[in-house]
């Protein structure tokens, strides 16, 4: 994942959620349509995109999409 813009595109394409740049710092529970299944789907998509496993505990601690992006970028 090279940029937050690429991450936003992945969220839109793989999850079907309509998000904007301003949504990346919004708490996950405030994103329209977000649920726990989206987290699992997003983690799977990020692992495919990154070609490696991501830390589930770190992902579960993330409270925003930017936090999930950081998990994907920093591993």
C-alpha positions in Angstrom: 0.0 0.0 0.0 1.8 3.1 -1.2 -0.6 5.8 -0.1 -3.7 6.6 1.9 -5.4 7.3 -1.4 -4.8 3.7 -2.5 -6.1 2.5 0.8 -9.3 4.5 0.3 -9.8 3.1 -3.1 -9.3 -0.4 -1.7 -12.0 0.3 0.9 -14.4 1.6 -1.7 -13.8 -1.2 -4.1 -13.5 -4.2 -1.8 -16.0 -3.2 0.9 -18.4 -1.2 -1.3 -18.4 1.6 1.3 -18.7 5.2 0.1 -16.0 7.0 2.0 -14.1 10.2 1.5 -10.8 11.5 2.6 -12.4 13.0 5.7 -13.7 9.6 6.8 -10.2 8.1 7.4 -9.9 9.8 10.8 -13.6 9.2 11.8 -14.2 6.5 14.5 -15.1 3.3 12.7 -18.5 3.1 14.4 -19.4 6.5 12.8 -18.7 5.3 9.3 -22.0 4.7 7.5 -22.5 1.0 6.9 -19.5 -0.2 8.9 -19.7 -3.4 10.8 -17.4 -6.1 12.2 -17.6 -8.1 9.0 -16.1 -5.1 7.1 -13.1 -5.3 9.4 -12.4 -9.0 8.5 -13.0 -8.3 4.8 -10.7 -5.3 4.9 -7.9 -7.2 6.7 -8.1 -10.0 4.1 -8.0 -7.5 1.3 -5.0 -5.7 2.9 -3.1 -8.9 3.4 -3.7 -9.8 -0.3 -2.5 -6.3 -1.3 0.5 -6.3 0.9 1.4 -9.9 0.3 1.9 -10.7 4.0 0.0 -11.3 7.2 -1.1 -8.4 9.3 -1.3 -8.3 13.1 -4.9 -9.1 14.1 -4.3 -7.6 17.7 -3.0 -4.4 16.2 -6.0 -4.2 13.8 -8.5 -4.8 16.6 -6.9 -1.9 18.5 -7.4 0.5 15.6 -10.3 2.8 16.0 -10.2 4.6 12.6 -9.5 3.7 9.0 -6.2 5.5 9.3 -5.3 3.3 12.2 -6.0 0.2 10.0 -3.9 1.8 7.2 -1.1 2.2 9.6 -1.3 -1.4 10.6 -1.1 -2.4 6.9 1.9 -0.1 6.3 3.9 -0.7 9.4 3.0 -4.4 9.7 
